[in-house]
Amino acid sequence: MVTVRDGRDDLGITVTSFMSVSTNPPMVAIGVDVESYLSEVLHRQDRWAATVLSGGQRALAGRFAAEGRPSARLLIANEPHHRGPLSDALIVDDGLTALECETRQRIPAGDHVLFVAEVLTVDYASSDRDPLIRVNRRYL
């Protein structure tokens, strides 16, 4: 799940394309639909947060994947969360890990844009939970 603060509002979306790009410096990439509002915001805001959700957070992933959703603050109001000190983005607690990132490259790729970002900090990491995995449009 990716979140970004845009002025007074918070945006978030469940991304299905998240990958490690480099270990030195640590970099990741996300794929975002070129026509989405999140893509527009990520072209203006370089800093954002990514939370790798745990298996128990399936409902949360679904909320952030739904169309026409309200502010990210409302979607996580009942979930433990905090703001990242470097990105000011909302970070959901109890996932596998949370990263604060800064976009270094934007690469058009068909109907998506790849946002390649340096990991500024690892907010937390947990090894005692199973990951939330999506395959063939279903969560495992």
Secondary structure, 3 states (H helix, E strand, C coil): CEEEEECCEEEEECCCCEEEEEECCEEEEEEEECCCHHHHHHHHCCEEEEEECEHHHHHHHHHHHCCCCCCHHHHCCCCCEEECCCCCCEEECCCCEEEEEEEEEEEEECCEEEEEEEEEEEEEECCCCCECCEECCEEC
